[in-house]
Amino acid sequence: MFAENKLTEDMAEVEAFLLRERDKVLSETEWRFRMRGYGYNLRRTEDGVEVARLPRNELIGKLDM
């Protein structure tokens, strides 16, 4: 997936990108909406936030939040 205008499969880079984007918005809903535009689906669970790649919705990792 893309993070910082480059294709990456490294979850550490994706996580850093997602967290920087989270700091730019006011709500978690807005953050999830913006990330869908970048090709990520974020889903809140009891363990944190699951990150999936769209359009197949393939789970690529989890954020501990």
C-alpha positions as CSV (number, residue, x, y, z in Angstrom):
1,M,0.0,0.0,0.0
2,F,1.0,3.6,-0.3
3,A,2.4,5.6,2.6
4,E,4.1,8.9,2.0
5,N,3.7,8.6,-1.8
6,K,5.7,5.3,-2.0
7,L,4.5,1.7,-2.2
8,T,5.3,-0.2,1.0
9,E,4.5,-3.5,2.6
10,D,6.4,-2.5,5.8
11,M,3.9,-2.3,8.7
12,A,6.1,0.0,10.7
13,E,6.0,2.6,7.8
14,V,2.3,2.1,7.4
15,E,1.8,2.5,11.2
16,A,3.9,5.7,11.3
17,F,1.8,7.1,8.4
18,L,-1.5,6.2,10.0
19,L,-0.6,7.8,13.3
20,R,0.7,11.0,11.6
21,E,-2.6,11.2,9.7
22,R,-4.5,10.6,13.0
23,D,-2.9,13.7,14.5
24,K,-4.3,15.9,11.6
25,V,-8.0,15.1,12.3
26,L,-10.5,15.9,15.0
27,S,-12.3,12.5,15.3
28,E,-11.7,8.8,14.7
29,T,-14.5,8.8,12.2
30,E,-12.8,11.4,10.1
31,W,-9.5,9.5,10.4
32,R,-11.1,6.2,9.2
33,F,-12.8,8.1,6.3
34,R,-9.5,9.7,5.2
35,M,-7.6,6.4,5.4
36,R,-10.2,4.7,3.1
37,G,-9.1,7.2,0.5
38,Y,-5.5,6.0,0.9
39,G,-6.7,2.3,0.5
40,Y,-6.8,1.3,4.2
41,N,-9.8,0.1,6.2
42,L,-9.5,0.7,9.9
43,R,-11.7,-1.3,12.3
44,R,-11.7,-0.7,16.1
45,T,-11.5,-4.0,18.1
46,E,-11.0,-4.7,21.8
47,D,-7.3,-5.2,21.1
48,G,-6.8,-2.0,19.1
49,V,-7.3,-1.0,15.5
50,E,-7.1,-3.6,12.7
51,V,-5.6,-2.3,9.5
52,A,-6.8,-3.9,6.2
53,R,-5.9,-3.3,2.6
54,L,-8.8,-2.3,0.3
55,P,-10.5,-3.4,-2.0
56,R,-10.0,-7.0,-0.8
57,N,-10.1,-6.0,2.9
58,E,-7.0,-8.1,3.6
59,L,-5.8,-7.7,7.2
60,I,-2.2,-6.4,7.1
61,G,-1.7,-5.6,10.8
62,K,-2.9,-4.1,14.0
63,L,-2.3,-0.8,15.8
64,D,-2.3,-0.9,19.6
65,M,-4.4,2.1,20.5
